[in-house]
Structures are given as C-alpha cells and as structure tokens.
Amino acid sequence: MEDGHEIVFADEYGTWMITGDEKRFVNCYLTSLSMISSPEEYTVGAIPLIKRDSYESFSKKVYSTAIKIGNKDQKIHLKKEVEKQKIRTK
C-alpha cells in the first residue's frame, strides 16, 4: 500500500469489468511497451496477452499484433519464447 498501488477486493475481478475496445487497448499497450522495452521486457509483457488470446480463440489477434509492432530484436526474441513455451498462435 505504501508504494501507491491500488488494492482491489472482489469476489470476481477481470477485464470484462472494463468497457471498451480491448483489441485497441492491447494495440496501444504493445506500442508503448515496444518503444521503451528491451526485447526481453517486451516479451515478458506480451506473453500473458498472447496466452490469454489463445484461450479466447485468437479473437484479438495479439500475437500477430505483437509481431507487427515489435522492433526487429523484439520480434526475434518473442518468436523464440513463444516456440520455447509452445504457445499456440493460430
């Protein structure tokens, strides 16, 4: 609490509680992340979104968006990590 982070108490909590275009949110997040992150940091930020999208029938096309947005080194690192973790991308 002293770090200023929000604490949420809920029986049920998820992104479904936030209305809006989640595909657009993901695109903006990955764009910002790619501008400030190393390939490793970009991958750490993108992987959870890619995994979740794979559970949701790839409705947000997160993997292809992350590949399109990332710089050359970020793309290479992300592709290797997705293969290593055997994450479905389509």
Biopython code that builds the backbone (N, CA, C, O; Angstrom):
import numpy as np
from Bio.PDB.StructureBuilder import StructureBuilder

atoms = [
    (1, "MET", "N", (0.819, -1.196, 0.000)),
    (1, "MET", "CA", (0.000, 0.000, 0.000)),
    (1, "MET", "C", (0.862, 1.257, 0.000)),
    (1, "MET", "O", (0.522, 2.249, -0.645)),
    (2, "GLU", "N", (1.953, 1.214, 0.709)),
    (2, "GLU", "CA", (2.772, 2.417, 0.788)),
    (2, "GLU", "C", (3.435, 2.773, -0.540)),
    (2, "GLU", "O", (3.931, 3.889, -0.696)),
    (3, "ASP", "N", (3.451, 1.847, -1.499)),
    (3, "ASP", "CA", (4.003, 2.130, -2.823)),
    (3, "ASP", "C", (2.993, 2.825, -3.728)),
    (3, "ASP", "O", (3.335, 3.203, -4.849)),
    (4, "GLY", "N", (1.780, 2.997, -3.276)),
    (4, "GLY", "CA", (0.772, 3.686, -4.063)),
    (4, "GLY", "C", (-0.009, 2.798, -5.012)),
    (4, "GLY", "O", (-0.774, 3.301, -5.835)),
    (5, "HIS", "N", (0.167, 1.481, -4.915)),
    (5, "HIS", "CA", (-0.577, 0.575, -5.793)),
    (5, "HIS", "C", (-1.999, 0.401, -5.281)),
    (5, "HIS", "O", (-2.256, 0.402, -4.077)),
    (6, "GLU", "N", (-2.901, 0.254, -6.220)),
    (6, "GLU", "CA", (-4.294, 0.037, -5.849)),
    (6, "GLU", "C", (-4.487, -1.372, -5.318)),
    (6, "GLU", "O", (-3.831, -2.313, -5.763)),
    (7, "ILE", "N", (-5.378, -1.502, -4.378)),
    (7, "ILE", "CA", (-5.760, -2.813, -3.858)),
    (7, "ILE", "C", (-7.240, -2.995, -4.182)),
    (7, "ILE", "O", (-8.062, -2.120, -3.909)),
    (8, "VAL", "N", (-7.560, -4.137, -4.764)),
    (8, "VAL", "CA", (-8.935, -4.405, -5.150)),
    (8, "VAL", "C", (-9.422, -5.623, -4.379)),
    (8, "VAL", "O", (-8.782, -6.674, -4.395)),
    (9, "PHE", "N", (-10.538, -5.479, -3.717)),
    (9, "PHE", "CA", (-11.179, -6.584, -3.038)),
    (9, "PHE", "C", (-12.417, -6.942, -3.857)),
    (9, "PHE", "O", (-13.313, -6.116, -4.033)),
    (10, "ALA", "N", (-12.462, -8.170, -4.355)),
    (10, "ALA", "CA", (-13.587, -8.555, -5.198)),
    (10, "ALA", "C", (-13.772, -10.063, -5.167)),
    (10, "ALA", "O", (-12.807, -10.818, -5.058)),
    (11, "ASP", "N", (-15.012, -10.486, -5.263)),
    (11, "ASP", "CA", (-15.290, -11.909, -5.413)),
    (11, "ASP", "C", (-14.940, -12.347, -6.826)),
    (11, "ASP", "O", (-14.501, -13.475, -7.049)),
    (12, "GLU", "N", (-15.138, -11.459, -7.757)),
    (12, "GLU", "CA", (-14.916, -11.759, -9.159)),
    (12, "GLU", "C", (-14.318, -10.505, -9.795)),
    (12, "GLU", "O", (-14.894, -9.422, -9.698)),
    (13, "TYR", "N", (-13.166, -10.653, -10.444)),
    (13, "TYR", "CA", (-12.475, -9.492, -11.000)),
    (13, "TYR", "C", (-11.866, -9.858, -12.340)),
    (13, "TYR", "O", (-11.245, -10.914, -12.463)),
    (14, "GLY", "N", (-12.026, -9.023, -13.331)),
    (14, "GLY", "CA", (-11.446, -9.319, -14.635)),
    (14, "GLY", "C", (-11.592, -8.160, -15.593)),
    (14, "GLY", "O", (-12.238, -7.156, -15.294)),
    (15, "THR", "N", (-10.974, -8.320, -16.759)),
    (15, "THR", "CA", (-11.009, -7.256, -17.749)),
    (15, "THR", "C", (-12.414, -7.024, -18.299)),
    (15, "THR", "O", (-12.694, -5.962, -18.854)),
    (16, "TRP", "N", (-13.293, -8.005, -18.149)),
    (16, "TRP", "CA", (-14.663, -7.841, -18.612)),
    (16, "TRP", "C", (-15.352, -6.695, -17.884)),
    (16, "TRP", "O", (-16.363, -6.182, -18.361)),
    (17, "MET", "N", (-14.812, -6.282, -16.722)),
    (17, "MET", "CA", (-15.404, -5.197, -15.942)),
    (17, "MET", "C", (-15.094, -3.823, -16.543)),
    (17, "MET", "O", (-15.729, -2.831, -16.187)),
    (18, "ILE", "N", (-14.123, -3.768, -17.448)),
    (18, "ILE", "CA", (-13.726, -2.508, -18.067)),
    (18, "ILE", "C", (-14.310, -2.487, -19.473)),
    (18, "ILE", "O", (-13.961, -3.315, -20.313)),
    (19, "THR", "N", (-15.184, -1.553, -19.715)),
    (19, "THR", "CA", (-15.798, -1.490, -21.038)),
    (19, "THR", "C", (-14.867, -0.779, -22.020)),
    (19, "THR", "O", (-14.094, 0.100, -21.639)),
    (20, "GLY", "N", (-14.953, -1.169, -23.263)),
    (20, "GLY", "CA", (-14.142, -0.532, -24.295)),
    (20, "GLY", "C", (-13.638, -1.550, -25.288)),
    (20, "GLY", "O", (-13.968, -2.734, -25.209)),
    (21, "ASP", "N", (-12.846, -1.087, -26.210)),
    (21, "ASP", "CA", (-12.301, -1.912, -27.272)),
    (21, "ASP", "C", (-10.988, -2.540, -26.803)),
    (21, "ASP", "O", (-9.927, -1.922, -26.899)),
    (22, "GLU", "N", (-11.066, -3.756, -26.302)),
    (22, "GLU", "CA", (-9.881, -4.406, -25.746)),
    (22, "GLU", "C", (-8.782, -4.607, -26.797)),
    (22, "GLU", "O", (-7.597, -4.529, -26.473)),
    (23, "LYS", "N", (-9.162, -4.859, -28.028)),
    (23, "LYS", "CA", (-8.179, -5.007, -29.099)),
    (23, "LYS", "C", (-7.373, -3.709, -29.240)),
    (23, "LYS", "O", (-6.156, -3.746, -29.417)),
    (24, "ARG", "N", (-8.044, -2.589, -29.161)),
    (24, "ARG", "CA", (-7.374, -1.282, -29.225)),
    (24, "ARG", "C", (-6.481, -1.071, -28.009)),
    (24, "ARG", "O", (-5.373, -0.551, -28.142)),
    (25, "PHE", "N", (-6.947, -1.469, -26.822)),
    (25, "PHE", "CA", (-6.141, -1.343, -25.604)),
    (25, "PHE", "C", (-4.850, -2.132, -25.741)),
    (25, "PHE", "O", (-3.774, -1.639, -25.404)),
    (26, "VAL", "N", (-4.960, -3.360, -26.236)),
    (26, "VAL", "CA", (-3.790, -4.225, -26.416)),
    (26, "VAL", "C", (-2.819, -3.590, -27.410)),
    (26, "VAL", "O", (-1.610, -3.582, -27.182)),
    (27, "ASN", "N", (-3.343, -3.067, -28.497)),
    (27, "ASN", "CA", (-2.504, -2.429, -29.509)),
    (27, "ASN", "C", (-1.737, -1.244, -28.907)),
    (27, "ASN", "O", (-0.537, -1.099, -29.138)),
    (28, "CYS", "N", (-2.420, -0.413, -28.150)),
    (28, "CYS", "CA", (-1.775, 0.751, -27.518)),
    (28, "CYS", "C", (-0.731, 0.312, -26.497)),
    (28, "CYS", "O", (0.360, 0.879, -26.431)),
    (29, "TYR", "N", (-1.066, -0.693, -25.708)),
    (29, "TYR", "CA", (-0.129, -1.196, -24.703)),
    (29, "TYR", "C", (1.137, -1.727, -25.367)),
    (29, "TYR", "O", (2.244, -1.384, -24.953)),
    (30, "LEU", "N", (0.982, -2.563, -26.395)),
    (30, "LEU", "CA", (2.147, -3.138, -27.066)),
    (30, "LEU", "C", (2.969, -2.069, -27.784)),
    (30, "LEU", "O", (4.196, -2.154, -27.821)),
    (31, "THR", "N", (2.309, -1.076, -28.347)),
    (31, "THR", "CA", (3.029, 0.023, -28.996)),
    (31, "THR", "C", (3.890, 0.768, -27.992)),
    (31, "THR", "O", (5.065, 1.027, -28.250)),
    (32, "SER", "N", (3.315, 1.111, -26.855)),
    (32, "SER", "CA", (4.074, 1.797, -25.805)),
    (32, "SER", "C", (5.189, 0.919, -25.272)),
    (32, "SER", "O", (6.317, 1.377, -25.090)),
    (33, "LEU", "N", (4.875, -0.337, -25.024)),
    (33, "LEU", "CA", (5.860, -1.278, -24.495)),
    (33, "LEU", "C", (7.046, -1.428, -25.435)),
    (33, "LEU", "O", (8.193, -1.482, -24.993)),
    (34, "SER", "N", (6.769, -1.494, -26.728)),
    (34, "SER", "CA", (7.859, -1.683, -27.695)),
    (34, "SER", "C", (8.806, -0.485, -27.727)),
    (34, "SER", "O", (9.994, -0.637, -28.008)),
    (35, "MET", "N", (8.284, 0.696, -27.442)),
    (35, "MET", "CA", (9.106, 1.898, -27.501)),
    (35, "MET", "C", (10.079, 2.030, -26.329)),
    (35, "MET", "O", (11.115, 2.685, -26.445)),
    (36, "ILE", "N", (9.744, 1.410, -25.214)),
    (36, "ILE", "CA", (10.563, 1.618, -24.010)),
    (36, "ILE", "C", (11.260, 0.360, -23.500)),
    (36, "ILE", "O", (11.987, 0.420, -22.508)),
    (37, "SER", "N", (11.050, -0.769, -24.159)),
    (37, "SER", "CA", (11.497, -2.041, -23.600)),
    (37, "SER", "C", (12.601, -2.710, -24.409)),
    (37, "SER", "O", (12.719, -2.539, -25.622)),
    (38, "SER", "N", (13.395, -3.473, -23.682)),
    (38, "SER", "CA", (14.353, -4.369, -24.324)),
    (38, "SER", "C", (13.565, -5.530, -24.927)),
    (38, "SER", "O", (12.387, -5.696, -24.613)),
    (39, "PRO", "N", (14.187, -6.329, -25.780)),
    (39, "PRO", "CA", (13.487, -7.499, -26.315)),
    (39, "PRO", "C", (12.949, -8.422, -25.212)),
    (39, "PRO", "O", (11.852, -8.967, -25.333)),
    (40, "GLU", "N", (13.713, -8.586, -24.159)),
    (40, "GLU", "CA", (13.290, -9.458, -23.050)),
    (40, "GLU", "C", (12.076, -8.870, -22.332)),
    (40, "GLU", "O", (11.122, -9.588, -22.034)),
    (41, "GLU", "N", (12.110, -7.570, -22.057)),
    (41, "GLU", "CA", (10.992, -6.919, -21.371)),
    (41, "GLU", "C", (9.730, -6.920, -22.243)),
    (41, "GLU", "O", (8.621, -7.117, -21.746)),
    (42, "TYR", "N", (9.913, -6.700, -23.529)),
    (42, "TYR", "CA", (8.778, -6.720, -24.451)),
    (42, "TYR", "C", (8.109, -8.094, -24.436)),
    (42, "TYR", "O", (6.883, -8.204, -24.397)),
    (43, "THR", "N", (8.921, -9.113, -24.466)),
    (43, "THR", "CA", (8.412, -10.485, -24.451)),
    (43, "THR", "C", (7.673, -10.782, -23.158)),
    (43, "THR", "O", (6.593, -11.373, -23.183)),
    (44, "VAL", "N", (8.239, -10.380, -22.030)),
    (44, "VAL", "CA", (7.589, -10.608, -20.728)),
    (44, "VAL", "C", (6.230, -9.920, -20.681)),
    (44, "VAL", "O", (5.283, -10.463, -20.111)),
    (45, "GLY", "N", (6.123, -8.741, -21.269)),
    (45, "GLY", "CA", (4.848, -8.034, -21.282)),
    (45, "GLY", "C", (3.839, -8.600, -22.263)),
    (45, "GLY", "O", (2.635, -8.551, -22.013)),
    (46, "ALA", "N", (4.316, -9.135, -23.376)),
    (46, "ALA", "CA", (3.420, -9.626, -24.422)),
    (46, "ALA", "C", (2.912, -11.048, -24.181)),
    (46, "ALA", "O", (1.772, -11.363, -24.520)),
    (47, "ILE", "N", (3.739, -11.893, -23.609)),
    (47, "ILE", "CA", (3.393, -13.312, -23.450)),
    (47, "ILE", "C", (2.055, -13.541, -22.731)),
    (47, "ILE", "O", (1.249, -14.328, -23.227)),
    (48, "PRO", "N", (1.778, -12.900, -21.596)),
    (48, "PRO", "CA", (0.484, -13.163, -20.945)),
    (48, "PRO", "C", (-0.711, -12.803, -21.830)),
    (48, "PRO", "O", (-1.734, -13.486, -21.804)),
    (49, "LEU", "N", (-0.579, -11.737, -22.608)),
    (49, "LEU", "CA", (-1.674, -11.347, -23.507)),
    (49, "LEU", "C", (-1.843, -12.353, -24.635)),
    (49, "LEU", "O", (-2.965, -12.664, -25.033)),
    (50, "ILE", "N", (-0.739, -12.855, -25.143)),
    (50, "ILE", "CA", (-0.778, -13.859, -26.215)),
    (50, "ILE", "C", (-1.403, -15.152, -25.699)),
    (50, "ILE", "O", (-2.230, -15.761, -26.378)),
    (51, "LYS", "N", (-1.009, -15.566, -24.502)),
    (51, "LYS", "CA", (-1.592, -16.781, -23.912)),
    (51, "LYS", "C", (-3.092, -16.628, -23.737)),
    (51, "LYS", "O", (-3.861, -17.512, -24.114)),
    (52, "ARG", "N", (-3.510, -15.498, -23.162)),
    (52, "ARG", "CA", (-4.938, -15.294, -22.922)),
    (52, "ARG", "C", (-5.710, -15.297, -24.241)),
    (52, "ARG", "O", (-6.795, -15.871, -24.325)),
    (53, "ASP", "N", (-5.156, -14.663, -25.259)),
    (53, "ASP", "CA", (-5.822, -14.630, -26.563)),
    (53, "ASP", "C", (-5.953, -16.031, -27.146)),
    (53, "ASP", "O", (-6.936, -16.334, -27.823)),
    (54, "SER", "N", (-4.968, -16.886, -26.887)),
    (54, "SER", "CA", (-5.046, -18.261, -27.398)),
    (54, "SER", "C", (-6.179, -19.036, -26.725)),
    (54, "SER", "O", (-6.733, -19.962, -27.317)),
    (55, "TYR", "N", (-6.524, -18.663, -25.500)),
    (55, "TYR", "CA", (-7.642, -19.308, -24.801)),
    (55, "TYR", "C", (-8.981, -18.749, -25.273)),
    (55, "TYR", "O", (-10.032, -19.343, -25.030)),
    (56, "GLU", "N", (-8.932, -17.596, -25.953)),
    (56, "GLU", "CA", (-10.154, -16.914, -26.393)),
    (56, "GLU", "C", (-10.302, -16.957, -27.919)),
    (56, "GLU", "O", (-10.811, -16.017, -28.529)),
    (57, "SER", "N", (-9.854, -18.051, -28.519)),
    (57, "SER", "CA", (-9.984, -18.289, -29.966)),
    (57, "SER", "C", (-9.303, -17.221, -30.820)),
    (57, "SER", "O", (-9.733, -16.948, -31.941)),
    (58, "PHE", "N", (-8.238, -16.620, -30.285)),
    (58, "PHE", "CA", (-7.441, -15.634, -31.036)),
    (58, "PHE", "C", (-8.291, -14.464, -31.515)),
    (58, "PHE", "O", (-8.029, -13.895, -32.574)),
    (59, "SER", "N", (-9.297, -14.109, -30.743)),
    (59, "SER", "CA", (-10.238, -13.068, -31.156)),
    (59, "SER", "C", (-9.595, -11.687, -31.273)),
    (59, "SER", "O", (-10.092, -10.827, -32.001)),
    (60, "LYS", "N", (-8.495, -11.479, -30.559)),
    (60, "LYS", "CA", (-7.856, -10.159, -30.603)),
    (60, "LYS", "C", (-6.577, -10.141, -31.433)),
    (60, "LYS", "O", (-5.956, -9.091, -31.602)),
    (61, "LYS", "N", (-6.187, -11.297, -31.946)),
    (61, "LYS", "CA", (-5.000, -11.408, -32.804)),
    (61, "LYS", "C", (-3.765, -10.769, -32.163)),
    (61, "LYS", "O", (-3.030, -10.021, -32.807)),
    (62, "VAL", "N", (-3.553, -11.080, -30.883)),
    (62, "VAL", "CA", (-2.486, -10.448, -30.112)),
    (62, "VAL", "C", (-1.103, -10.820, -30.645)),
    (62, "VAL", "O", (-0.228, -9.960, -30.746)),
    (63, "TYR", "N", (-0.901, -12.086, -30.984)),
    (63, "TYR", "CA", (0.427, -12.489, -31.450)),
    (63, "TYR", "C", (0.807, -11.750, -32.728)),
    (63, "TYR", "O", (1.913, -11.219, -32.830)),
    (64, "SER", "N", (-0.082, -11.711, -33.685)),
    (64, "SER", "CA", (0.249, -11.017, -34.942)),
    (64, "SER", "C", (0.431, -9.521, -34.709)),
    (64, "SER", "O", (1.260, -8.892, -35.366)),
    (65, "THR", "N", (-0.322, -8.950, -33.795)),
    (65, "THR", "CA", (-0.159, -7.539, -33.454)),
    (65, "THR", "C", (1.191, -7.302, -32.797)),
    (65, "THR", "O", (1.887, -6.343, -33.133)),
    (66, "ALA", "N", (1.567, -8.171, -31.862)),
    (66, "ALA", "CA", (2.855, -8.027, -31.169)),
    (66, "ALA", "C", (4.021, -8.158, -32.140)),
    (66, "ALA", "O", (5.018, -7.449, -32.007)),
    (67, "ILE", "N", (3.907, -9.047, -33.105)),
    (67, "ILE", "CA", (4.960, -9.220, -34.107)),
    (67, "ILE", "C", (5.021, -7.992, -35.015)),
    (67, "ILE", "O", (6.107, -7.528, -35.363)),
    (68, "LYS", "N", (3.881, -7.478, -35.389)),
    (68, "LYS", "CA", (3.835, -6.308, -36.268)),
    (68, "LYS", "C", (4.427, -5.069, -35.579)),
    (68, "LYS", "O", (5.117, -4.273, -36.215)),
    (69, "ILE", "N", (4.159, -4.914, -34.297)),
    (69, "ILE", "CA", (4.557, -3.712, -33.567)),
    (69, "ILE", "C", (6.016, -3.754, -33.109)),
    (69, "ILE", "O", (6.707, -2.736, -33.151)),
    (70, "GLY", "N", (6.480, -4.910, -32.677)),
    (70, "GLY", "CA", (7.834, -5.002, -32.121)),
    (70, "GLY", "C", (8.920, -4.649, -33.121)),
    (70, "GLY", "O", (8.744, -4.798, -34.330)),
    (71, "ASN", "N", (10.060, -4.173, -32.594)),
    (71, "ASN", "CA", (11.197, -3.937, -33.484)),
    (71, "ASN", "C", (11.847, -5.273, -33.834)),
    (71, "ASN", "O", (11.414, -6.318, -33.347)),
    (72, "LYS", "N", (12.859, -5.249, -34.656)),
    (72, "LYS", "CA", (13.468, -6.489, -35.165)),
    (72, "LYS", "C", (13.904, -7.427, -34.033)),
    (72, "LYS", "O", (13.582, -8.615, -34.049)),
    (73, "ASP", "N", (14.636, -6.890, -33.055)),
    (73, "ASP", "CA", (15.130, -7.728, -31.956)),
    (73, "ASP", "C", (14.000, -8.233, -31.070)),
    (73, "ASP", "O", (14.033, -9.370, -30.600)),
    (74, "GLN", "N", (12.999, -7.385, -30.843)),
    (74, "GLN", "CA", (11.847, -7.804, -30.038)),
    (74, "GLN", "C", (11.083, -8.934, -30.721)),
    (74, "GLN", "O", (10.647, -9.879, -30.063)),
    (75, "LYS", "N", (10.922, -8.837, -32.029)),
    (75, "LYS", "CA", (10.224, -9.890, -32.775)),
    (75, "LYS", "C", (10.955, -11.219, -32.672)),
    (75, "LYS", "O", (10.343, -12.260, -32.436)),
    (76, "ILE", "N", (12.269, -11.174, -32.852)),
    (76, "ILE", "CA", (13.075, -12.397, -32.787)),
    (76, "ILE", "C", (12.951, -13.044, -31.413)),
    (76, "ILE", "O", (12.727, -14.250, -31.305)),
    (77, "HIS", "N", (13.096, -12.241, -30.371)),
    (77, "HIS", "CA", (13.033, -12.779, -29.003)),
    (77, "HIS", "C", (11.643, -13.322, -28.691)),
    (77, "HIS", "O", (11.506, -14.386, -28.087)),
    (78, "LEU", "N", (10.617, -12.588, -29.104)),
    (78, "LEU", "CA", (9.241, -13.026, -28.853)),
    (78, "LEU", "C", (8.943, -14.346, -29.560)),
    (78, "LEU", "O", (8.367, -15.254, -28.963)),
    (79, "LYS", "N", (9.333, -14.453, -30.822)),
    (79, "LYS", "CA", (9.096, -15.696, -31.567)),
    (79, "LYS", "C", (9.778, -16.881, -30.896)),
    (79, "LYS", "O", (9.185, -17.953, -30.778)),
    (80, "LYS", "N", (11.027, -16.696, -30.452)),
    (80, "LYS", "CA", (11.760, -17.785, -29.784)),
    (80, "LYS", "C", (11.068, -18.205, -28.496)),
    (80, "LYS", "O", (10.947, -19.396, -28.207)),
    (81, "GLU", "N", (10.616, -17.228, -27.727)),
    (81, "GLU", "CA", (9.978, -17.550, -26.446)),
    (81, "GLU", "C", (8.625, -18.225, -26.647)),
    (81, "GLU", "O", (8.271, -19.134, -25.897)),
    (82, "VAL", "N", (7.880, -17.796, -27.634)),
    (82, "VAL", "CA", (6.588, -18.429, -27.937)),
    (82, "VAL", "C", (6.811, -19.887, -28.330)),
    (82, "VAL", "O", (6.071, -20.770, -27.895)),
    (83, "GLU", "N", (7.824, -20.138, -29.149)),
    (83, "GLU", "CA", (8.164, -21.526, -29.523)),
    (83, "GLU", "C", (8.604, -22.326, -28.310)),
    (83, "GLU", "O", (8.162, -23.457, -28.107)),
    (84, "LYS", "N", (9.477, -21.735, -27.505)),
    (84, "LYS", "CA", (10.002, -22.417, -26.316)),
    (84, "LYS", "C", (8.868, -22.822, -25.372)),
    (84, "LYS", "O", (8.861, -23.932, -24.839)),
    (85, "GLN", "N", (7.914, -21.916, -25.173)),
    (85, "GLN", "CA", (6.798, -22.193, -24.258)),
    (85, "GLN", "C", (5.649, -22.950, -24.941)),
    (85, "GLN", "O", (4.657, -23.300, -24.300)),
    (86, "LYS", "N", (5.796, -23.192, -26.236)),
    (86, "LYS", "CA", (4.787, -23.916, -27.018)),
    (86, "LYS", "C", (3.410, -23.275, -26.895)),
    (86, "LYS", "O", (2.410, -23.949, -26.652)),
    (87, "ILE", "N", (3.383, -21.953, -27.070)),
    (87, "ILE", "CA", (2.139, -21.199, -27.014)),
    (87, "ILE", "C", (1.506, -21.220, -28.402)),
    (87, "ILE", "O", (2.157, -20.916, -29.401)),
    (88, "ARG", "N", (0.233, -21.581, -28.445)),
    (88, "ARG", "CA", (-0.479, -21.583, -29.732)),
    (88, "ARG", "C", (-0.646, -20.148, -30.202)),
    (88, "ARG", "O", (-0.924, -19.250, -29.407)),
    (89, "THR", "N", (-0.472, -19.940, -31.509)),
    (89, "THR", "CA", (-0.629, -18.598, -32.062)),
    (89, "THR", "C", (-1.688, -18.549, -33.155)),
    (89, "THR", "O", (-1.992, -17.471, -33.667)),
    (90, "LYS", "N", (-2.253, -19.687, -33.519)),
    (90, "LYS", "CA", (-3.342, -19.728, -34.503)),
    (90, "LYS", "C", (-4.113, -21.000, -34.379)),
    (90, "LYS", "O", (-5.070, -21.217, -35.123)),
]
sb = StructureBuilder()
sb.init_structure("model")
sb.init_model(0)
sb.init_chain("A")
sb.init_seg("    ")
for serial, (resi, resn, name, xyz) in enumerate(atoms, 1):
    if name == "N":
        sb.init_residue(resn, " ", resi, " ")
    sb.init_atom(name, np.array(xyz, "f"), 0.0, 1.0, " ", f" {name:<3s}", serial, name[0])
structure = sb.get_structure()
